[in-house]
């Protein structure tokens, strides 16, 4: 693992996890409010991170990011066919007091693979799920799948009877249901009150099956979009922790009495994506009826025109790391053979555009978030200026993440900003979501519709291969294809900065997930 990413994980290990006798209210904030309480409706980090405090999966990640038991106590490969057997934890109760059984696992799988689900690609390798008995479930896969347990670390289990009683058997992806604002998990905290974009209150689950390693009795989350307002709230003691700190404020916060920062690299690569499958540009004034971004020379011109080192130096205070591919260096499956990224070369960009038939450049639509990634608005403003210098006139529109994904899914873009953190900490993950030809279960975040037959052929082979060297060779080949095609322009690995009051001990995971079960308040 990249040493700076590992440092973020190691911060977790330095925190005392012993229970404290004094129970406390804990208040924290981040820029983005989770847009739903439905665990299968939105495969988004702010949603998944938050709901991991309420719902649980069969497995979970420890502070060092290793996989450990959760609602399953053990798992092992099936003996006579491909797949995995999970033995479930007995005596677990949902928050409403009902029993957790294998039928709830089956229901959550059925719900998770439905058309309305945003997590169905997690189960693309699965052929069948069988309930063996009340506490044993078999996942039969289409071929050997050595990383399947890790791939479902963020899959959350719901209660079949509760969902049925509240007309929430299907995910609330397009239309809200009872599950949009209400929950019934098995996790360490229960939803006490939900006011979207204003405040969410959680109460401790006194009947949780695990031994608490926190001393929090109430947790209050307040999204704050303004960095200055959020920092003022932290300094004044109105909140105890801030999960999204602008890098430009890190140095000042380090110097303040009573405040500490946790810093590292998030396992998230920021990229630009293209509308590969659009016959014409969405937002161009000159190129009616054609899409220049279908020409790899134009995509390479974009990469050459962007000075990533300058973005890091000016906007990230030198805390980011230039990226060459869709996963950070050090993660499983990273291709060291393809560790070089395009050099900044404005002259080369102009030459590529001229060679492609656009010596004067052209205009196009660039869509970006303004509240999802660190300095996302400023980064896109900087990129707009860099592209303009070579004749690429981006019509930049930034917007809140709440409306952003809809714009992308409705094809209202030519180029877009995206950050991706692999949930399995393996290079297979972004290939499955971002590179494979879009289908119902694969390429579900491949907004630009990129398609390569060889990548599609290699992906299931990667998923099935048990020999590490053979598997890496296939991942290397895919990394080379993605680079040669300039499928995306990798920009940088995002810095990870949190801040908390000195009385607060937390665990900072490199996926930027925040787990209340490790919080200690020492007032």
TORSE-211827 format. One record per residue: residue in three letters; z, x, y of N, C-alpha, C, O, CB in turn. Coordinates in steps of 0.1 Angstrom, whole numbers, plus 5000, padded with zeros to 4 digits. Each point is the difference from the previous one (the first is absolute). Glycine has a CB too. Layout:
! TORSE-211827
ALAZXYZXYZXYZXYZXY ...
This chain:
! TORSE-211827
UNK500050094988500049915012500050095012500750105001500549714987 UNK498050155023500050075012501550035005500849914999497049985007 UNK502450234998501450045003500649915011501249974999498350264994 UNK499749745017500649915011500249864995500949945005498050215012 UNK500349804974500249874994501250014991500949915000496750035001 UNK502650174992501150014991501350015008501049954996497650174988 UNK501349945028501250015009500549875003501249975000498050245009 UNK499949694994500549865003500749954988501049935001497150045014 UNK501450054973500649954988501450074998501049944996496850014994 UNK502250185013501250084998501149955009501250014996497550184996 UNK501049765020501049955009500849894993501249985002497450075017 UNK500849884972500749904992501150064992501049944998496949925002 UNK501850254994501050064991501250065007501050024993497150034992 UNK501849975028501150055007501049905005501050035005497650155001 UNK501149694991500849895005501049964989499749994989498449935026 UNK503150074989501149954991499749864997499949915009501850264999 UNK498349794979499749874996501249934994500049894994497750175002 UNK503550005006501249944995500449885009499850015012500950214979 UNK499849685003500449885008501150035010500950084997498449784983 UNK500750075031501050025010500849875001499549894998499050265015 UNK502849874989500949884999499849915011500449884999501350264990 UNK497849915023499949915012498649945000499050075002502750075010 UNK498249734986498749935001499649985014500849985009499749904969 UNK498250125025499550005013498749915002499349984990501750255013 UNK498849735009498749955004499150115004500450095007500649695000 UNK497750224988499150105003498849945007499549904996501250244984 UNK498949925031498949955008498950105001500250125004501349735009 UNK497250114984498950105002498849935005499949885001501050254980 UNK498149965023498849955006498850084996500250124996501149805024 UNK497550024981498850074998499049935009500249895006500350184970 UNK498349995025499049945009499449874994499849905008499650335000 UNK500449764979499349894994501049914992500750054992497250105007 UNK502049735003500749904992499249974988498849985000502349925021 UNK499650094967499349964988499449865002500649905004500950244982 UNK497249845011499349885004500349884990499649895003498650255007 UNK502449894979500349904990501250044992500350124998497349805001 UNK503149984995501050034990499549984986500750014990501049925026 UNK497050044982499449984987499650144995499150065006500149715000 UNK501350274983499850144995498650024994499650124997502849894999 UNK496849895002498750014994498949975010498850004996502249954981 UNK499350015035499149955010499450115009498949985005502349814994 UNK499450325002499650115009500450134995501150045000499049805020 UNK498950244976500250144995500150095012499150085001499849874976 UNK502150045031500250075012501350075000501049944996497549905017 UNK501650294991501250074999501249945008501150004994497550205004 UNK501249745014501249945006500549884992501249985000497950095022 UNK500049864971500549894992500750054987501149964997497049905012 UNK501250234984500550054987501350085002500949984992496850035000 UNK502450075018501250075003501249915002501050014994497650175016 UNK501249724999501149915003500449924988501249984998497950005026 UNK499949964969500349914989500650084988500649934991497649925017 UNK501750284991500650074990501650005001500750044990497350115009 UNK502549805012501449985001500549874995501249984997498750165023 UNK499149774978500349864995499649984986500749954992499149975032 UNK498950114973499449994987500150134993500250115006498349715002 UNK501350184978500050124993498949994990499449894996503050145006 UNK497250094993499050014990500550044986501350024999497150045019 UNK500849974973500450054987500550145001501050044993497449814995 UNK501050235021500450135003500250025015499549915007499350184972 UNK501850025025500150035014500050155002500150074991501249715013 UNK498750265009500050145003501450045004500749945008496950064999 UNK502850124988501350065004499850075013498950015005501850024971 UNK500450035030499950075013499050124999499450035010502949904995 UNK497550134983499150114999498649954996499150084997502750074997 UNK497949725007498849934997499649994985498949964997500450125025 UNK501649974969499849984986500149854996500749935007500150314989 UNK498649734993500149864995501349984992500350094991497149895009 UNK503349925002501249974993500149854996499349925006501950275006 UNK499749784979500149864995500449915012500850045009499750034968 UNK499149805022500449905010500349874991501049994993497750115027 UNK500449804981500149884992499650034985500349924991499349945029 UNK499850254978499850054986500950124998500250085008497449844991 UNK503050084989500950124997499350114993500450115000501549734998 UNK497050134996499250104993498549954998499849885001502350214987 UNK497050005010498649974997499450114992500450125001499449755021 UNK499350094970499350104991498649954996499849885001502550194990 UNK496850025005498749964997500049914987500950024991498250195019 UNK500049694990499949924988499550084988499350105002500249705012 UNK500950174974499750084988498649984995499350094996503149904998 UNK497249885005498749974994498849965009499049974995502449964986 UNK498950085032498949975010500450065013501150055002498449734986 UNK499550225021500350075013500949915008499849875001497950244998 UNK503249955008500949925009501450054999500350104995498249705002 UNK502450125009501450045002500949884996499749885004499750285014 UNK501749874976501149904998501150035009500550115001498949874975 UNK501149915031501150015009501249924994499849884997498750155023 UNK502650034979501349944996500749965013500350095008499850044969 UNK500249745024500649955013501550015000500750004990497349855012 UNK502550165010501550005002500549864998499549915006500350295011 UNK501349794976500649874997501149985010500750095005498749924971 UNK500949865027501149965008499650005015500949985008500650114975 UNK497349945021499650005014499849865005499549914993499450315004 UNK501649755015499849875006499250015013500150105007502149834984 UNK497049975011499349985013501049965010501249964997496649984992 UNK501950075024501049975010500549855000501149975004497750205010 UNK500449744980500449864999500949984987500449894997497650045016 UNK502250174979500950004989499249984987500750004989501049915025 UNK497050074986499349984988499850134992500050115006498849695005 UNK500950194976499950124992498650065001499049935001502749984983 UNK498350225016498750084999499750024986500850054992499750065030 UNK498249854974499650024986498550045000499450025011502249804981 UNK497950204996498650054999499049905005498950045005501850094975 UNK499749745020499049905006499850025014498949975005501949874978 UNK500250225025499850025014499050125002499350015010503149904994 UNK497750194987499050115000498649954998499150035007502750134985 UNK498149754998498749954997499549925012498850015004501749984972 UNK500349925030499649935012499650095011499049975007502649844986 UNK499250295010499750095011498650074997499350045010503249994995 UNK497250004983498750064996498949905003499050035006502150124976 UNK499149725013499049905003499849985014498849985005501849914974 UNK500450115029500049985014499350125007499249995009502949874990 UNK498250264995499550125006498550024998499450075008502850034989 UNK497249844993498650024997499249885005498850004998501850144982 UNK500049775027499349885005499150045011500150115006501849744987 UNK497150065010499050035011500750025013499550075008498849794979 UNK502850075015500750015013500950125001500550035011499549724990 UNK500150324989500950125000499450125007498850024998502349904981 UNK499750165028499550125006500450124992499850125004500449775018 UNK500450094966500450114991499350004987500450074991501949935020 UNK496749924988499449984986499350134995499950024988499849745018 UNK499950335003499450124996501050094992499650094992498849905027 UNK502949994983501050084992499849974985500450084992501249915027 UNK497949894978499949964986498650014994499749944989502349915015 UNK497150225003498650014995500050064986499149954992500150085031 UNK501750064973499950054986500649914990499850034988500450195022 UNK500449674994500849924990499049904994499349935006502850105007 UNK498049964974499249904992500849874997499449895000499350304990 UNK502649835007500849894996501550035002500450124999497949814985 UNK502549975020501450025000500649904990499849885001500250205024 UNK500949974966500649924990501550015001500650105001497449944984 UNK502649845014501449994999500450014986499749914992500549955029 UNK500550254975500550024986501249924998500149934989498950305011 UNK502049775009501249924999500549995015499350055009501350024966 UNK500649875027500549985013500150135008500149995012501149814979 UNK498950315002500350135007499150114996500350125001502049815001 UNK496550034993499050104997498649955004499649894997501950204983 UNK497850005027498649965004499150124997500350115003500649745016 UNK497950114976499050104997498849985010499549895002501150114973 UNK499050125031498850005009498950074992500150124998501349885023 UNK497749934974498850054992499050045010499549925008501049944972 UNK499150275020499050055009498650024993500050014988501850105025 UNK497249894995498650014994499850144994499050014992500249825025 UNK501550274987499950134995501350075002500949945007496650074998 UNK502750114990501350075004500250025015499050025007500850114971 UNK501449845026500350015015501350075002501049935001497749855003 UNK501350354996501250085001500949975013501250034999497750144987 UNK500449795025500849985012500349865003500449975011498550244998 UNK500949704981500249865003501549975005500149935010498250024973 UNK502750105011501449975005500150045015500749935008500250104969 UNK498650095027500150045014499249915009500349985011500150264981 UNK498549715003499149925008500649875004499549935009498650184980 UNK502949845004500649875003501450025006500849904999497949994983 UNK501650225024501350035006500349905011501249975003498650274991 UNK499249715013500249915011499749854997499949915009499650285006 UNK500249784972499849874996501349924998500950054993497050024995 UNK502349825019501349935001499949874992499149935000501350175022 UNK500849884971500149894991500649875007501050015007499250154974 UNK499149735017500549875006500449914989499750024988498850015031 UNK502349874984500549904991499049894999499749935009502750134997 UNK497249924981499049894998500549865005499349935007499850204973 UNK502149845016500549865003500249985015499749905005501450104973 UNK499450115029500149995015498749985006499949915009502250234990 UNK496949944997498749985006499449874998499449945009500250304988 UNK500549704991499549874996500749895008499449915005500050184972 UNK501949925024500849905008499750005014500249905007501650134977 UNK497650085022499850015014498550015003499650055011502650064992 UNK496949854988498650005002499550135004499150015009501049754997 UNK500350354987499750135004499550084988500250124999501449875020 UNK497749944971499650074988498850105003499850094993501049714994 UNK498550185024498950085004500450085012500849955009497549904982 UNK501350285011500350085012499549935013499049935000500950274986 UNK500949825024499749935013499250105008500450045011501749834989 UNK496750164995499150105007499349945012499950065011499850064968 UNK499749765019499249935011500849895007499849985012498250084975 UNK502849875006500849895005501550024997500350044989497749815009 UNK502950135012501450024997500549914990499649884999500750205024 UNK500749964969500749924991501550025002500450075010497749934973 UNK502849945009501450025001500350154999501050055006499449724984 UNK498950305001500250144998499750095012500350125000499349844976 UNK499749995034499750085012501250035008500150115005497749784995 UNK503250025000501250015008501350014992501050025005497849865013 UNK501050104969501249994991499950094988498850034996501649745012 UNK500750274986499950104989501149954989500949935003498350265013 UNK500549874972501049984989499850124991499449984989500749765013 UNK500550375001499850124992501250034992500949924998497650175019 UNK501550034977501250054993500650125006501050064995497949854984 UNK500650135033500450135006501350005007500749904999496950145003 UNK502750085004501450025005500349915013501149995004498850244987 UNK499049725015500249925012499349874999498949994994501450225020 UNK500249694993499549865000499549975014500650045010500949894971 UNK497549995020499549965013501049895006500249904993497450155001 UNK503049985017500949905007499349925011500349885001501650284993 UNK497349905013499349935011498750075004500050135000502249795009 UNK496750014993498850065003499349935013499749885000500050184975 UNK500150025035499349965012498950105003500350115006501849785004 UNK496750084985498950105000499850065014500049935010498949954971 UNK500950255019499850085012501250005010499950065011497749894987 UNK503550004998501250005008501250064993500550115005498749685006 UNK501250164978501150064993500149954985499749884998501550145024 UNK499250064969500249964986501450064996500350115002497249894993 UNK503349914999501350044996500249994985499549914993501450005029 UNK499750194972500250014986501550014997500850065008497050064989 UNK502649814992501450014996500050074987499150004992501549795019 UNK500650284986500150074988500049914988500649895000500750295012 UNK498149864977500049924987501250054992500050104994497549865006 UNK503649965000501250044994499950004984500850064993500549855027 UNK497750024975499849994986498950104995499549984989501249785012 UNK498950335007499050104996500450074987501150044999498249995025 UNK499749994967500350064987500450155001500750054992497749794998 UNK501150235021500250145001501350035008500549915007497050134992 UNK503050085000501250045008499550045014499250095002502049994977 UNK499349855031499650035014500350155004501150054997499349715009 UNK498750305001500150135005500050005015499750105007499350004973 UNK501249785026500049985014501449935004500749964991496750025010 UNK502850015012501249935004499649895010500849975009500750234987 UNK497349755003499549905010500349864995499749974988498550195019 UNK502449765001500249864996499049915007499749894995502750165002 UNK497049995014499049925007499050105006500450115006501249704999 UNK497150164994499050095006499149915009499649894996500450274984 UNK499749895032499349935010498850085004500150115005502049775003 UNK496750064990498850075004499449945012499849875000499850204976 UNK500050015034499449945013498850095003500150115004502249815004 UNK496550024990498850085004499950025015500349905008498550014972 UNK500950215025499950035014498750075002499950124995502749895008 UNK496549935004498750065002499950125010499250094998499949694996 UNK501850215016500050115010500950114995501249984997498449855021 UNK499850294982500850124996501150035009501250034996496850064994 UNK501849895023501150035010501149904998501250045001497150055015 UNK501449784982501149904998500750034987501349994999497449845013 UNK500650214977500750034987500950125002501150004994496949914994 UNK501550205018500950125002501249965008501150054997496950105001 UNK501849785013501249965008501049924992501250015002497349985018 UNK501049924971500949924991500850104991501149974997497349835004 UNK500950304994500750094991501050085007501250024996496850004990 UNK501750035026500950095008501249925004501150055001497050095007 UNK501749734996501149925004500949954989501149955003497549985016 UNK500950084969500849954988499749864996500649944992501150215015 UNK497349795000499649864996499450004986500249904993499350055032 UNK499850154971499550024987500550134994500450095008497649774997 UNK502150154982500650124993498950104996500250124998501749744995 UNK496950095005498950084995498749955005499749885001501650184979 UNK497850045022498649975005499050064990500050124998500749875026 UNK498649934969499150044989498750065005499350074993501849764992 UNK498550135027498750055005500250075014500249935010498649884977 UNK501350325013500250085012498750075004499550074992503049965002 UNK497149955018498850075005500350155000501150045004498249775011 UNK499750274980500350144999500350075013500850105001497749904980 UNK501049955030500350065013501449985004500550065010497149904997 UNK503149954987501549975003500950084991501250005002498249775007 UNK500150294980500850064990500950115007501250014997497149944985 UNK501150145026500750115006501249955008501150065000496850085000 UNK501849765009501149955008501149944992501250025003497249935015 UNK501349984971501049934992500850114992501249984998497449825000 UNK500850314999500850114993501150055009501050054995496950014992 UNK501949945026500950065009501249905004500950045007497250115001 UNK501849734988501049905005501250004991499950004988498249865021 UNK503150144998501249984992500149874993499649905006501550255011 UNK499349854971500249884992498849954993500049904994501750045022 UNK497150134986498849964994499450124991500250115003499349735017 UNK500050124968499350104992498649954996499849885000502550204991 UNK496950015006498649974996499850044985500650104996498649925028 UNK499949914969499650044987498550015001499349915004502649974984 UNK497650245009498650035002499350064988500650084992500049965032 UNK498149934975499250064989498649955001499649965011502450064974 UNK497349985004498749945000500049884991500650004989498350225015 UNK500549675001499949884991498850034990499050075004501949785014 UNK499250104970498950014991498949905003499649924992502050164990 UNK497949935031499049915005498950085007500350075009501549744993 UNK497050164994498850075007499449895009499749894996499950274984 UNK500249885032499349925010498550035000499650125000502549875014 UNK497049914984498650024999499249915009500649905005499850174971 UNK498449965026499049915006499149954988499650084992500550035031 UNK499749764977499149944990498749945007500049985012502049974973 UNK497050035007498749965005499649874993500449974989498950265016 UNK499849695002499449884994498850044992498949995005502049875014 UNK499350194969498950054992499049894996498850034999502750154992 UNK499049705006499149904995499549905010499449904996501950124983 UNK498950015034499549915010498650035003499650125002502749865008 UNK496849924990498650025002499750045015499150075003500449774979 UNK501450115027499850045014501450025006501049954994496949915007 UNK502250215010501250025006500649875006499349925005500050325000 UNK502049754995500749895006500150005015499849905007501550084972 UNK498950145026500350015015499150105007500550075009501849874986 UNK496450065002499150095007499149935010499749894998500350254982 UNK499749945031499149945010498650044998499149945006502850075010 UNK497850104976498750054999499349994986498850004999501850155019 UNK500249854971499550024987499949874992500449994989500650245011 UNK498449675007499849874993499350014987498950064999501149845024 UNK500650044967499350004987500250124991499450004989499049865022 UNK502450234993500250124991501450055001500749975010496950094992 UNK502850024989501450054999499950154999499950054989501049745001 UNK499250295021499950154999501150064991499850114994499249885028 UNK502149944976501150064992499650004985500850054992500949875025 UNK497250024979499650014986499350134998499750044988500049725011 UNK500150325011499450144999501250094999500850015010497049935002 UNK502350144978501150104998500050105012501150055003498949924972 UNK498950065031500050095011500749955012500750085007497150014984 UNK502149785011500849945011501550004997500850035009497249824996 UNK502350124983501550014996500550145002501150025004498649794980 UNK499550295012500450145001500150045015500950085004498149974974 UNK500249895030500050025015501449965005500650065009496949924993 UNK502949904994501349955004501150094997500950035008498349744989 UNK500850284990501050104996500050125008501150065004498749854973 UNK499050155026499950125008500449985014500450105007497849984978 UNK501749805021500349985014501549985003500450015011497449884990 UNK503050094988501449985003500850124998500050074990499749705002 UNK501150275018500850125000501449964996500949965008497850145011 UNK501549914968501349964994501150095004501149955002497749964978 UNK501050215022501050105004500549965014501250015003497850174984 UNK500149775022500449965013500849875000501049995007497050125002 UNK501649804982500849884998501450034996501049955005496949924989 UNK502250224996501350044995500850075011501249965002497950074975 UNK500350065031500850075010500449915011501250015005497550204989 UNK500449715011500349925012500749874997501049965007497050145003 UNK501749834979500549874998501150004989500849914999497050005008 UNK502250194984501050014989501050115002500750034991497649874994 UNK501750175026500950115003499950104989501050074997500549785015 UNK497450174982499850104989500749964987500250094992499750085026 UNK500549714981500849964988499149944989500549984989501549985026 UNK496850014988499149954990499450124992500250115003499249685011 UNK499750184976499350104992498649954998499849894994502450194995 UNK496850005015498649964997499849964986500550074991498750085028 UNK500049754978499849954986498550034996499149995008502749834995 UNK498050214985498750024994499549894991498849994997501650255005 UNK500649684993499649904990501049885001500850005010498350174975 UNK500949745006500749875002501550014996500749905001497149984995 UNK502650234998501450024998500450145006499250095001500749774977 UNK501450155026500550135005500050114990500149974988501249905029 UNK498650254987500150124991501449994993501049975006497550175009 UNK501549894972501250014993500349884991500850004991500050145027 UNK498549744985500249884992499250024987499050075000501449795021 UNK500050074969499450004987498549975002499649905006502550044982 UNK497050145006498649975000499350055013498849995000501749824986 UNK500250255023499450065012499050114995500350084991501749875024 UNK496850054991499050104996500050125009499550005011499149814981 UNK501950305003500150135007498650055002499750085009502649974982 UNK496749915001498750055001499349935012498950055004501049984972 UNK500749875030499449935011501049995012500149905006498449974978 UNK502250245018501150005010499550035014500749995010500850094973 UNK497249955019499450035013499549875007499449914993500050325000 UNK500949755019499549885007499050055011499950115003502349774993 UNK496950025009499050045009500650065013501049965005497649864986 UNK500850295013500450075012499649925012498949945000501050294988 UNK500949785023499649945012498850085006500250125003502249795001 UNK496550024998498850075005499149895007499249944993500950244989 UNK500149815031499349895007498550035000499249914999502750065016 UNK497650164986498650034999499449964987498949944999501550255017 UNK500449834973499549964987499949854999499049954994502050264996 UNK499949725016500049865000498749955007499349904995503250095004 UNK497250065012498849965008498750034992499149924999502150125022 UNK498850084972498950034992499849904988498849974997501550275010 UNK500849734987499949904989499549865005499249944993502750184995 UNK498549845023499649875006498550015003499349904997502950065012 UNK497350154997498650015003499250004987498949944999501750195022 UNK499949954969499350004987499949864994499049974993501850275003 UNK500249685006500049874994499249905008499849884996502450174995 UNK497349995021499149915008500849945012499549905005499250064975 UNK502450095023500849955011500450115010501250025002499749804983 UNK498150245021500450115010500849965012500750085006497250034986 UNK502049765012500749955011501349934995500749945009497250035004 UNK502350024974501249934995499849855000498849965001502650235007 UNK499749744991499949855000501449955002501050074999496949934986 UNK502249875018501349945001500449924987499149974992500550015033 UNK501750004973500449934988501549955003500650045009497950114976 UNK501949775005501449955001501050084993499850034988499249745014 UNK502050285004501150074994501349915001500549975011498550264995 UNK501549744982501349925000501150084996500050084990498749725004 UNK502550185013501250084996501249915002500049905008498950324999 UNK502249824987501349935002500650065012499650115005500749844971 UNK500749985030500750065011501549994998500850035009497449915006 UNK502250024972501549994997500350034986501049974995499249865023 UNK498950254975500250024986500350154996500950024993497649785003 UNK500750295010500150144997500550075012499949955011498350044972 UNK502450135015500550085012498850025010499050064997502850054988 UNK498549855027499050025011498649964997499050065004502450135003 UNK498549704985498749964996499049965011498950045000502249884980 UNK499450025030499249965012499550135007498950015003502449775000 UNK499650314999499750135007499050084992499150065006503149945006 UNK498050004975499150084991498649945001499050085001502949974984 UNK498049825015498649945001499450025014498850015001501949824982 UNK500150175027499550035014499550145000498950035005502749815005 UNK499150264984499650134999498750024992499050075004503350014998 UNK497649854987498850014992498849945007498950054999502549934980 UNK498849915029499049945008499450105009498750015002502449774996 UNK499750305009499550105009499350114993499050055006502949905009 UNK498650094974499350114992498649964995499150075001503250014993 UNK497649795002498749954995499149995012498850024998502349864983 UNK499450075030499149985012499450135004498950005005502549815002 UNK499350304991499550145004498750034992499350095005503049985001 UNK497549874983498850034992499049895000499050004993502350154993 UNK499049745022499049895001500449884992499349905000499050275004 UNK502849834989500449894992501049915009501150055002498650084976 UNK499849765026500849925010500749894993499549894998498850165019 UNK503049984980500849904993500549895009500550035011500250154973 UNK499149705012500549895007501449974994500149924991497649985015 UNK503350164999501350004994500849875003500049955011500150304991 UNK500449694987500949895001501250024992499950024988498249825017 UNK503150165001501250024992500849875000499849925009500350324997 UNK500649744983500749874998501250024991500150104993497749785010 UNK503150024997501250004992499649994985499049944997502449965021 UNK499450174973499650004986500049864994499349984990501750255009 UNK499749685007500149864995498649945000499749924991502650055017 UNK496850065001498749945001498950104995498949964997501849905022 UNK499750274979499050104997499449994987498750014999502650145015 UNK499449824975499550004987499049884999499050014993503150094997 UNK498149795017499149895000498750045006498949964995503049885006 UNK498150235010498850055006499250094990498849984999502350015024 UNK499550104970499350084991499549924988498850034996502750165011 UNK499349724988499549924988498849915004499349964992503050054998 UNK497749965023498949915005498850085005499049955006502649885000 UNK498450314991498950095003499750015015498950025004500149924975 UNK502050045030499850015014500450145005500950025007499649744996 UNK498750344992500250145004498750084996499249954992503350035005 UNK497450145008499050104995500850124995499650064990498749865027 UNK502750124990500950114996501449955002500349935010498050254996 UNK502749864985501349965001501050114997499750094993499649685001 UNK501950215011501150094997500949954988500249885000499850205024 UNK500450014967500849954989500950124996499650115000498649734992 UNK503050125004501050094995500349964985500249884998500850175025 UNK499050054968500249974986501150094994499950125000497749804998 UNK503450014996501050074992499949964986500249884997501350135023 UNK498350084970499849964986501349964994500950084999497250084999 UNK502049724998501249944994500450074987501250004997498349795013 UNK499650284983500350074988500250155002500350074991498449764997 UNK501150215025500050155003499050074992500350124996502249865010 UNK496449964991498950064992498749975007499849905006501650084973 UNK497650125019498749985007499249884994499149965007500950294997 UNK500349714984499349884995500249885009499149915000501250184977 UNK500849905029500449885008499049965011499449895000502950164995 UNK497450055014499049965011498649984994499249935006502250195010 UNK498349954973498649984994499949854996499049945002500950314990 UNK501149705001500049874995499949905012499349904999502150174981 UNK499449955031500049905010498950025011499549905005502950094991 UNK497350145007499250025012498550054997499249995008502950075003 UNK497749984976498750074998499249924989498749995001502350235005 UNK499649724984499349934990499249885006500549945010501250134973 UNK497249905012499249885005500949885000500749974990497250135001 UNK502149825020500949895001499849894989498849974998501350085027 UNK501049914969499949894991501349925001500850025010497750114974 UNK501749775007501349925001501250094998501149975006497649834986 UNK501250315000501250074997499950155004501050075000499349784981 UNK498650205023499850145004499350005014499349915004500650164972 UNK500450045031499450025013500449895010499349965009498850154980 UNK503149845009500549885008500350045015500149915008500849994971 UNK499250235024500250045014498850095004500050075010502549924987 UNK496450004996498750075003499249915010499049944996501050184981 UNK500649875035499449905010498550035003499349915002503050075008 UNK497350154989498750035004499049984989498850025002502150145013 UNK499549804973499149974989499350134994498949984995500849805015 UNK500950334991499450124994499949984985500849944994500250215024 UNK497949914976499849984986499350134994498950045006500949714997 UNK500750304987499450124993500249984985501149994995499450165025 UNK498449844973500149974986500850114992500749964990497149925012 UNK502150245002500750114993501549985002500750024990497350145012 UNK502449815010501449985002500549884992501150014994498750085029 UNK499549814976500449884993500050034985500949954993498149905024 UNK500250244978500050054986501250084997500650004989496949995011 UNK502850105010501150104997501449935001500950054993497650135016 UNK501749725000501349955002500749964988501250044997498149895025 UNK500149984969500849964988500250124991501050004992498049785009 UNK500150324999500350124992501250085005500850054992496749965003 UNK502650005018501250065006501349934996501050064997497650025023 UNK501349784981501249924996500450024986501249984997498149865020 UNK499750194974500350014986500350144995500650014989498049795008 UNK501050305010500150144995501450054999500749995010497050054999 UNK502750014979501350054998500150155002501050065003499449764981 UNK498450255015500050145002499950035015499149965007499750084970 UNK502250045028500250025014498850075006499549975011503050034986 UNK497050104996498950085005498749925001499350015010501850204980 UNK498649715000498849925000500149895011499149975007500650074968 UNK501549915026500249905011499850065013499349945009502349934977 UNK498950255017499950065013498550035003499649995011502750114987 UNK497049944991498650035002499249885005499150015009501050164973 UNK500249715013499449885004500449965015499249965007500749964969 UNK501450105027500449985013499450095010499749975012502549954979 UNK497650215005499250105008498649955003499550015011501950174980 UNK498049774999498649955001499949885010499250005009500350084968 UNK501549835022500049895009500350045014499349965010501549894972 UNK500150255020500350055013498850065006499749995012502750054982 UNK496850034998498850065005498949905004499450015011501150184975 UNK499449705007499149895003500449945013499249975009500349984967 UNK501850025026500549935012499850095012499649955011502149924975 UNK498550265012499750095011498650015004499650005011502450134982 UNK497149894996498650015003499449885006499150015009500850144972 UNK500649735015499549885006500749975013499549915007500050004970 UNK501550175027500849975012500349855000499849935010499250265003 UNK501649764975500349864999501049965011499949895006499750134969 UNK501450065027500949995011500150135007499650114995501849724993 UNK499150175025500350135007501550014999500749945008497250045008 UNK502650114976501450034999500550075013499350095005500649924970 UNK501149945032500450065012501350084998499950135001499149675011 UNK502150144985501350084999501049934991499949884998499650225025 UNK501449974973501249944993501049975010500450085009499250054970 UNK500949745021500849955011501450065000500650014989498149785011 UNK501850255012501450055000501049884997499649885002499850295015 UNK501749864979501149904996501250045008500750104997498349864980 UNK501449955033501250035008500849875001499549905004499250275009 UNK502549844982501049905002501150055009500250125001499349784976 UNK501350015029501250055007501149904997499849884998498850225021 UNK502649954981501249924997501250055007500050125005499149834973 UNK501949975024501350045006500750094990499849994988500349805026 UNK500750304991500750104991500849934989500250064989499850105030 UNK500549724984500949934990499249944989500649944991500950025027 UNK497250064982499149934989499450114991499450105005500149715011 UNK500750174971499350084990498949914993500449904995501750255002 UNK496749905003498949934994499250094992500150125001499849725018 UNK499350114972499050074992498649985006499549895000502050094979 UNK497950135024498649995005499050044989500050114995500849955028 UNK498549844972499050024990498650045006499749955011501549894974 UNK498050255009498850035006498949895000498950025006501650214987 UNK499849665001499149895001500449915012499449895002500150124973 UNK501550035032500549925012500649874996500149915008498250205006 UNK502149874974500849894995501450025004500650114998497849844983 UNK502349945024501450015003500849914991499849885000499650175024 UNK501550014969500849934990501449995005500750105002497949994979 UNK501949795021501349975004501150044990501150025004498049795010 UNK500550204974501050024989500650145001500950044993497949804992 UNK500650255024500550145001500650025014500350115004498049974980 UNK502049815024500550025013501550015000500749924994497349955015 UNK502550234998501550015002500250005015499550075008500850064971 UNK500649775026500549995013501450065001500949954993497649845012 UNK501750305004501350075001500649995014500150105007499250064975 UNK501049725022500649985013501550005000500649995010497449884996 
